[in-house]
């Protein structure tokens, strides 16, 4: 299975939502985490589940942790990213 990687571009700390830019797709994946205390803009995320939605295992390669996250949406354009994180 192909690993997907992306860089955190936007964080809504009140809702624990994160927008991850996936360069090879030129769009974003929107995640809901249980906590955003240990994630920052620029962190590199990786996952093996491709475009699967729902609860998935994602790794923060920058910080060295793995967590179960809720994948809300893939394929979000930059122009729509802020709306998706509200």
N, CA, C and O atoms as a printed pandas DataFrame, in Angstrom:
     atom_number atom_name residue_name chain_id  residue_number  x_coord  y_coord  z_coord
0              1         N          UNK        A               1    0.848   -1.179    0.000
1              2        CA          UNK        A               1    0.000    0.000    0.000
2              3         C          UNK        A               1    0.898    1.249    0.000
3              4         O          UNK        A               1    1.904    1.304    0.708
4              5         N          UNK        A               2    0.525    2.220   -0.784
5              6        CA          UNK        A               2    1.310    3.443   -0.913
6              7         C          UNK        A               2    1.090    4.378    0.278
7              8         O          UNK        A               2   -0.045    4.622    0.687
8              9         N          UNK        A               3    2.173    4.890    0.821
9             10        CA          UNK        A               3    2.081    5.851    1.924
10            11         C          UNK        A               3    1.797    7.239    1.365
11            12         O          UNK        A               3    2.400    7.656    0.375
12            13         N          UNK        A               4    0.883    7.943    2.002
13            14        CA          UNK        A               4    0.582    9.326    1.660
14            15         C          UNK        A               4    1.196   10.216    2.731
15            16         O          UNK        A               4    1.134    9.896    3.918
16            17         N          UNK        A               5    1.786   11.326    2.319
17            18        CA          UNK        A               5    2.318   12.287    3.280
18            19         C          UNK        A               5    1.775   13.670    2.957
19            20         O          UNK        A               5    1.415   13.972    1.820
20            21         N          UNK        A               6    1.726   14.493    3.986
21            22        CA          UNK        A               6    1.274   15.864    3.815
22            23         C          UNK        A               6    1.773   16.734    4.947
23            24         O          UNK        A               6    2.233   16.247    5.979
24            25         N          UNK        A               7    1.672   18.030    4.729
25            26        CA          UNK        A               7    2.162   19.002    5.708
26            27         C          UNK        A               7    0.970   19.761    6.303
27            28         O          UNK        A               7    0.087   20.213    5.575
28            29         N          UNK        A               8    0.958   19.894    7.634
29            30        CA          UNK        A               8   -0.110   20.617    8.322
30            31         C          UNK        A               8   -0.062   22.088    7.895
31            32         O          UNK        A               8    0.968   22.748    8.031
32            33         N          UNK        A               9   -1.184   22.590    7.381
33            34        CA          UNK        A               9   -1.256   23.981    6.934
34            35         C          UNK        A               9   -2.141   24.842    7.826
35            36         O          UNK        A               9   -1.869   26.028    8.013
36            37         N          UNK        A              10   -3.207   24.249    8.383
37            38        CA          UNK        A              10   -4.169   25.014    9.178
38            39         C          UNK        A              10   -4.585   24.174   10.375
39            40         O          UNK        A              10   -4.786   22.965   10.262
40            41         N          UNK        A              11   -4.713   24.839   11.537
41            42        CA          UNK        A              11   -5.194   24.170   12.747
42            43         C          UNK        A              11   -6.301   25.017   13.365
43            44         O          UNK        A              11   -6.124   26.214   13.591
44            45         N          UNK        A              12   -7.451   24.387   13.639
45            46        CA          UNK        A              12   -8.510   25.024   14.411
46            47         C          UNK        A              12   -8.440   24.365   15.784
47            48         O          UNK        A              12   -8.991   23.283   15.985
48            49         N          UNK        A              13   -7.767   25.014   16.724
49            50        CA          UNK        A              13   -7.525   24.415   18.042
50            51         C          UNK        A              13   -8.805   24.251   18.858
51            52         O          UNK        A              13   -8.890   23.329   19.670
52            53         N          UNK        A              14   -9.805   25.117   18.669
53            54        CA          UNK        A              14  -11.060   24.981   19.417
54            55         C          UNK        A              14  -11.822   23.717   19.019
55            56         O          UNK        A              14  -12.452   23.079   19.862
56            57         N          UNK        A              15  -11.766   23.360   17.750
57            58        CA          UNK        A              15  -12.497   22.180   17.261
58            59         C          UNK        A              15  -11.601   20.964   17.073
59            60         O          UNK        A              15  -12.087   19.899   16.693
60            61         N          UNK        A              16  -10.297   21.099   17.332
61            62        CA          UNK        A              16   -9.318   20.018   17.154
62            63         C          UNK        A              16   -9.325   19.503   15.719
63            64         O          UNK        A              16   -9.209   18.301   15.478
64            65         N          UNK        A              17   -9.464   20.433   14.767
65            66        CA          UNK        A              17   -9.475   20.101   13.340
66            67         C          UNK        A              17   -8.176   20.577   12.700
67            68         O          UNK        A              17   -7.647   21.632   13.050
68            69         N          UNK        A              18   -7.672   19.784   11.756
69            70        CA          UNK        A              18   -6.398   20.069   11.101
70            71         C          UNK        A              18   -6.566   19.890    9.597
71            72         O          UNK        A              18   -7.206   18.942    9.142
72            73         N          UNK        A              19   -5.985   20.810    8.833
73            74        CA          UNK        A              19   -5.931   20.694    7.382
74            75         C          UNK        A              19   -4.519   20.336    6.962
75            76         O          UNK        A              19   -3.575   21.066    7.267
76            77         N          UNK        A              20   -4.365   19.210    6.258
77            78        CA          UNK        A              20   -3.059   18.702    5.842
78            79         C          UNK        A              20   -2.967   18.798    4.321
79            80         O          UNK        A              20   -3.784   18.217    3.606
80            81         N          UNK        A              21   -1.964   19.537    3.828
81            82        CA          UNK        A              21   -1.774   19.685    2.385
82            83         C          UNK        A              21   -1.022   18.474    1.836
83            84         O          UNK        A              21    0.064   18.136    2.306
84            85         N          UNK        A              22   -1.619   17.827    0.833
85            86        CA          UNK        A              22   -1.032   16.660    0.189
86            87         C          UNK        A              22   -0.536   17.102   -1.186
87            88         O          UNK        A              22   -1.323   17.268   -2.118
88            89         N          UNK        A              23    0.777   17.290   -1.298
89            90        CA          UNK        A              23    1.355   17.854   -2.524
90            91         C          UNK        A              23    1.057   17.007   -3.760
91            92         O          UNK        A              23    0.730   17.561   -4.810
92            93         N          UNK        A              24    1.161   15.673   -3.664
93            94        CA          UNK        A              24    0.945   14.843   -4.843
94            95         C          UNK        A              24   -0.488   14.905   -5.356
95            96         O          UNK        A              24   -0.743   14.573   -6.513
96            97         N          UNK        A              25   -1.421   15.324   -4.514
97            98        CA          UNK        A              25   -2.821   15.488   -4.918
98            99         C          UNK        A              25   -3.187   16.952   -5.154
99           100         O          UNK        A              25   -4.227   17.247   -5.742
100          101         N          UNK        A              26   -2.333   17.866   -4.696
101          102        CA          UNK        A              26   -2.567   19.311   -4.751
102          103         C          UNK        A              26   -3.898   19.708   -4.111
103          104         O          UNK        A              26   -4.634   20.547   -4.630
104          105         N          UNK        A              27   -4.183   19.076   -2.963
105          106        CA          UNK        A              27   -5.359   19.437   -2.183
106          107         C          UNK        A              27   -5.119   19.039   -0.729
107          108         O          UNK        A              27   -4.014   18.637   -0.366
108          109         N          UNK        A              28   -6.142   19.149    0.092
109          110        CA          UNK        A              28   -6.004   18.945    1.530
110          111         C          UNK        A              28   -6.857   17.790    2.037
111          112         O          UNK        A              28   -7.886   17.440    1.459
112          113         N          UNK        A              29   -6.389   17.216    3.136
113          114        CA          UNK        A              29   -7.153   16.244    3.902
114          115         C          UNK        A              29   -7.483   16.913    5.229
115          116         O          UNK        A              29   -6.626   17.549    5.842
116          117         N          UNK        A              30   -8.732   16.766    5.669
117          118        CA          UNK        A              30   -9.193   17.383    6.913
118          119         C          UNK        A              30   -9.348   16.290    7.968
119          120         O          UNK        A              30  -10.044   15.295    7.762
120          121         N          UNK        A              31   -8.675   16.503    9.113
121          122        CA          UNK        A              31   -8.669   15.545   10.214
122          123         C          UNK        A              31   -9.245   16.155   11.480
123          124         O          UNK        A              31   -9.127   17.358   11.716
124          125         N          UNK        A              32   -9.869   15.310   12.289
125          126        CA          UNK        A              32  -10.255   15.705   13.644
126          127         C          UNK        A              32   -9.433   14.843   14.591
127          128         O          UNK        A              32   -9.469   13.614   14.522
128          129         N          UNK        A              33   -8.690   15.506   15.479
129          130        CA          UNK        A              33   -7.848   14.800   16.435
130          131         C          UNK        A              33   -8.479   14.838   17.819
131          132         O          UNK        A              33   -9.341   15.675   18.089
132          133         N          UNK        A              34   -8.058   13.945   18.686
133          134        CA          UNK        A              34   -8.560   13.979   20.062
134          135         C          UNK        A              34   -7.961   15.160   20.815
135          136         O          UNK        A              34   -8.567   15.673   21.755
136          137         N          UNK        A              35   -6.759   15.595   20.399
137          138        CA          UNK        A              35   -6.102   16.751   21.003
138          139         C          UNK        A              35   -5.170   17.383   19.983
139          140         O          UNK        A              35   -4.521   16.673   19.214
140          141         N          UNK        A              36   -5.097   18.695   19.967
141          142        CA          UNK        A              36   -4.164   19.396   19.076
142          143         C          UNK        A              36   -3.013   20.011   19.868
143          144         O          UNK        A              36   -2.343   20.927   19.392
144          145         N          UNK        A              37   -2.790   19.504   21.075
145          146        CA          UNK        A              37   -1.719   20.042   21.919
146          147         C          UNK        A              37   -0.331   19.759   21.365
147          148         O          UNK        A              37    0.594   20.532   21.615
148          149         N          UNK        A              38   -0.161   18.670   20.618
149          150        CA          UNK        A              38    1.167   18.285   20.145
150          151         C          UNK        A              38    1.241   18.256   18.618
151          152         O          UNK        A              38    1.816   17.338   18.034
152          153         N          UNK        A              39    0.650   19.276   17.975
153          154        CA          UNK        A              39    0.729   19.403   16.528
154          155         C          UNK        A              39    0.882   20.875   16.183
155          156         O          UNK        A              39    0.290   21.742   16.827
156          157         N          UNK        A              40    1.676   21.146   15.170
157          158        CA          UNK        A              40    1.944   22.527   14.778
158          159         C          UNK        A              40    1.913   22.667   13.258
159          160         O          UNK        A              40    2.053   21.684   12.529
160          161         N          UNK        A              41    1.728   23.899   12.793
161          162        CA          UNK        A              41    1.821   24.199   11.370
162          163         C          UNK        A              41    3.203   23.741   10.892
163          164         O          UNK        A              41    4.214   24.021   11.535
164          165         N          UNK        A              42    3.232   23.040    9.765
165          166        CA          UNK        A              42    4.486   22.557    9.205
166          167         C          UNK        A              42    4.829   21.122    9.556
167          168         O          UNK        A              42    5.714   20.535    8.933
168          169         N          UNK        A              43    4.148   20.536   10.544
169          170        CA          UNK        A              43    4.395   19.134   10.871
170          171         C          UNK        A              43    4.052   18.261    9.662
171          172         O          UNK        A              43    3.090   18.531    8.943
172          173         N          UNK        A              44    4.848   17.212    9.448
173          174        CA          UNK        A              44    4.603   16.287    8.345
174          175         C          UNK        A              44    3.843   15.077    8.879
175          176         O          UNK        A              44    4.272   14.420    9.828
176          177         N          UNK        A              45    2.695   14.799    8.242
177          178        CA          UNK        A              45    1.847   13.675    8.610
178          179         C          UNK        A              45    1.968   12.600    7.538
179          180         O          UNK        A              45    2.213   12.906    6.371
180          181         N          UNK        A              46    1.797   11.333    7.935
181          182        CA          UNK        A              46    1.848   10.217    6.993
182          183         C          UNK        A              46    0.767    9.206    7.346
183          184         O          UNK        A              46    0.421    9.027    8.513
184          185         N          UNK        A              47    0.232    8.538    6.300
185          186        CA          UNK        A              47   -0.776    7.508    6.516
186          187         C          UNK        A              47   -0.761    6.527    5.362
187          188         O          UNK        A              47   -0.327    6.846    4.255
188          189         N          UNK        A              48   -1.246    5.318    5.643
189          190        CA          UNK        A              48   -1.250    4.240    4.659
190          191         C          UNK        A              48   -2.636    3.951    4.104
191          192         O          UNK        A              48   -2.783    3.101    3.225
192          193         N          UNK        A              49   -3.645    4.636    4.599
193          194        CA          UNK        A              49   -5.031    4.322    4.242
194          195         C          UNK        A              49   -5.532    5.079    3.017
195          196         O          UNK        A              49   -6.728    5.061    2.730
196          197         N          UNK        A              50   -4.627    5.750    2.284
197          198        CA          UNK        A              50   -5.025    6.446    1.058
198          199         C          UNK        A              50   -6.098    7.473    1.302
199          200         O          UNK        A              50   -5.890    8.447    2.025
200          201         N          UNK        A              51   -7.251    7.255    0.695
201          202        CA          UNK        A              51   -8.354    8.210    0.819
202          203         C          UNK        A              51   -9.491    7.660    1.685
203          204         O          UNK        A              51  -10.640    8.074    1.535
204          205         N          UNK        A              52   -9.177    6.735    2.584
205          206        CA          UNK        A              52  -10.195    6.192    3.478
206          207         C          UNK        A              52  -10.683    7.277    4.439
207          208         O          UNK        A              52   -9.913    8.136    4.869
208          209         N          UNK        A              53  -11.959    7.221    4.762
209          210        CA          UNK        A              53  -12.572    8.162    5.711
210          211         C          UNK        A              53  -12.844    7.460    7.035
211          212         O          UNK        A              53  -12.708    6.241    7.148
212          213         N          UNK        A              54  -13.229    8.246    8.030
213          214        CA          UNK        A              54  -13.526    7.688    9.342
214          215         C          UNK        A              54  -12.267    7.558   10.180
215          216         O          UNK        A              54  -11.280    8.250    9.932
216          217         N          UNK        A              55  -12.295    6.683   11.166
217          218        CA          UNK        A              55  -11.172    6.529   12.084
218          219         C          UNK        A              55  -10.028    5.788   11.397
219          220         O          UNK        A              55  -10.202    4.677   10.897
220          221         N          UNK        A              56   -8.861    6.420   11.383
221          222        CA          UNK        A              56   -7.679    5.879   10.724
222          223         C          UNK        A              56   -6.449    6.173   11.581
223          224         O          UNK        A              56   -6.473    7.055   12.440
224          225         N          UNK        A              57   -5.385    5.428   11.339
225          226        CA          UNK        A              57   -4.121    5.636   12.043
226          227         C          UNK        A              57   -3.233    6.568   11.212
227          228         O          UNK        A              57   -2.907    6.263   10.065
228          229         N          UNK        A              58   -2.849    7.696   11.795
229          230        CA          UNK        A              58   -1.986    8.684   11.143
230          231         C          UNK        A              58   -0.756    8.895   12.001
231          232         O          UNK        A              58   -0.824    8.825   13.228
232          233         N          UNK        A              59    0.378    9.155   11.346
233          234        CA          UNK        A              59    1.643    9.367   12.048
234          235         C          UNK        A              59    2.108   10.811   11.853
235          236         O          UNK        A              59    2.027   11.357   10.752
236          237         N          UNK        A              60    2.589   11.410   12.921
237          238        CA          UNK        A              60    3.227   12.719   12.836
238          239         C          UNK        A              60    4.724   12.442   12.769
239          240         O          UNK        A              60    5.357   12.152   13.784
240          241         N          UNK        A              61    5.286   12.535   11.555
241          242        CA          UNK        A              61    6.699   12.221   11.360
242          243         C          UNK        A              61    7.607   13.259   12.008
243          244         O          UNK        A              61    8.731   12.945   12.399
244          245         N          UNK        A              62    7.128   14.487   12.122
245          246        CA          UNK        A              62    7.915   15.559   12.725
246          247         C          UNK        A              62    8.083   15.338   14.226
247          248         O          UNK        A              62    9.181   15.492   14.760
248          249         N          UNK        A              63    7.004   14.981   14.899
249          250        CA          UNK        A              63    7.014   14.838   16.357
250          251         C          UNK        A              63    7.210   13.402   16.823
251          252         O          UNK        A              63    7.520   13.171   17.991
252          253         N          UNK        A              64    7.030   12.420   15.914
253          254        CA          UNK        A              64    7.273   11.027   16.263
254          255         C          UNK        A              64    6.145   10.308   16.964
255          256         O          UNK        A              64    6.394    9.340   17.682
256          257         N          UNK        A              65    4.902   10.749   16.780
257          258        CA          UNK        A              65    3.791   10.042   17.406
258          259         C          UNK        A              65    2.823    9.494   16.356
259          260         O          UNK        A              65    2.780    9.961   15.218
260          261         N          UNK        A              66    2.055    8.498   16.771
261          262        CA          UNK        A              66    0.999    7.907   15.947
262          263         C          UNK        A              66   -0.294    8.002   16.739
263          264         O          UNK        A              66   -0.307    7.795   17.952
264          265         N          UNK        A              67   -1.391    8.318   16.039
265          266        CA          UNK        A              67   -2.678    8.453   16.728
266          267         C          UNK        A              67   -3.813    8.027   15.811
267          268         O          UNK        A              67   -3.710    8.094   14.586
268          269         N          UNK        A              68   -4.882    7.593   16.427
269          270        CA          UNK        A              68   -6.116    7.347   15.699
270          271         C          UNK        A              68   -6.805    8.701   15.541
271          272         O          UNK        A              68   -7.073    9.386   16.528
272          273         N          UNK        A              69   -7.087    9.079   14.311
273          274        CA          UNK        A              69   -7.745   10.346   14.020
274          275         C          UNK        A              69   -9.017   10.070   13.245
275          276         O          UNK        A              69   -9.195    8.983   12.696
276          277         N          UNK        A              70   -9.904   11.059   13.201
277          278        CA          UNK        A              70  -11.104   10.935   12.379
278          279         C          UNK        A              70  -10.866   11.719   11.092
279          280         O          UNK        A              70  -10.700   12.938   11.125
280          281         N          UNK        A              71  -10.850   11.025    9.975
281          282        CA          UNK        A              71  -10.638   11.664    8.674
282          283         C          UNK        A              71  -12.002   12.116    8.166
283          284         O          UNK        A              71  -12.858   11.295    7.836
284          285         N          UNK        A              72  -12.193   13.444    8.108
285          286        CA          UNK        A              72  -13.484   14.001    7.722
286          287         C          UNK        A              72  -13.644   14.124    6.213
287          288         O          UNK        A              72  -14.734   13.909    5.682
288          289         N          UNK        A              73  -12.550   14.472    5.513
289          290        CA          UNK        A              73  -12.683   14.717    4.084
290          291         C          UNK        A              73  -11.313   14.741    3.414
291          292         O          UNK        A              73  -10.324   15.162    4.013
292          293         N          UNK        A              74  -11.271   14.289    2.178
293          294        CA          UNK        A              74  -10.095   14.389    1.316
294          295         C          UNK        A              74  -10.457   15.284    0.137
295          296         O          UNK        A              74  -11.637   15.510   -0.133
296          297         N          UNK        A              75   -9.452   15.792   -0.563
297          298        CA          UNK        A              75   -9.697   16.545   -1.795
298          299         C          UNK        A              75  -10.224   17.947   -1.595
299          300         O          UNK        A              75  -10.934   18.468   -2.456
300          301         N          UNK        A              76   -9.892   18.569   -0.478
301          302        CA          UNK        A              76  -10.384   19.918   -0.185
302          303         C          UNK        A              76   -9.430   20.953   -0.798
303          304         O          UNK        A              76   -8.234   20.956   -0.507
304          305         N          UNK        A              77   -9.969   21.816   -1.637
305          306        CA          UNK        A              77   -9.172   22.870   -2.264
306          307         C          UNK        A              77   -8.769   23.917   -1.231
307          308         O          UNK        A              77   -9.447   24.107   -0.221
308          309         N          UNK        A              78   -7.660   24.588   -1.500
309          310        CA          UNK        A              78   -7.155   25.630   -0.596
310          311         C          UNK        A              78   -8.225   26.670   -0.305
311          312         O          UNK        A              78   -8.373   27.098    0.839
312          313         N          UNK        A              79   -8.965   27.078   -1.311
313          314        CA          UNK        A              79   -9.998   28.110   -1.153
314          315         C          UNK        A              79  -11.108   27.680   -0.197
315          316         O          UNK        A              79  -11.773   28.534    0.389
316          317         N          UNK        A              80  -11.320   26.395   -0.031
317          318        CA          UNK        A              80  -12.404   25.881    0.824
318          319         C          UNK        A              80  -11.920   25.362    2.169
319          320         O          UNK        A              80  -12.729   24.905    2.977
320          321         N          UNK        A              81  -10.645   25.421    2.422
321          322        CA          UNK        A              81  -10.084   24.804    3.622
322          323         C          UNK        A              81  -10.591   25.427    4.913
323          324         O          UNK        A              81  -10.999   24.704    5.821
324          325         N          UNK        A              82  -10.576   26.736    5.015
325          326        CA          UNK        A              82  -11.030   27.408    6.253
326          327         C          UNK        A              82  -12.474   27.044    6.572
327          328         O          UNK        A              82  -12.812   26.838    7.738
328          329         N          UNK        A              83  -13.329   26.962    5.559
329          330        CA          UNK        A              83  -14.742   26.618    5.764
330          331         C          UNK        A              83  -14.866   25.204    6.319
331          332         O          UNK        A              83  -15.696   24.957    7.194
332          333         N          UNK        A              84  -14.058   24.279    5.824
333          334        CA          UNK        A              84  -14.114   22.887    6.256
334          335         C          UNK        A              84  -13.693   22.715    7.725
335          336         O          UNK        A              84  -14.109   21.756    8.375
336          337         N          UNK        A              85  -12.882   23.625    8.244
337          338        CA          UNK        A              85  -12.392   23.489    9.617
338          339         C          UNK        A              85  -13.264   24.202   10.643
339          340         O          UNK        A              85  -12.968   24.157   11.837
340          341         N          UNK        A              86  -14.299   24.838   10.214
341          342        CA          UNK        A              86  -15.192   25.541   11.160
342          343         C          UNK        A              86  -16.121   24.594   11.854
343          344         O          UNK        A              86  -16.932   25.018   12.677
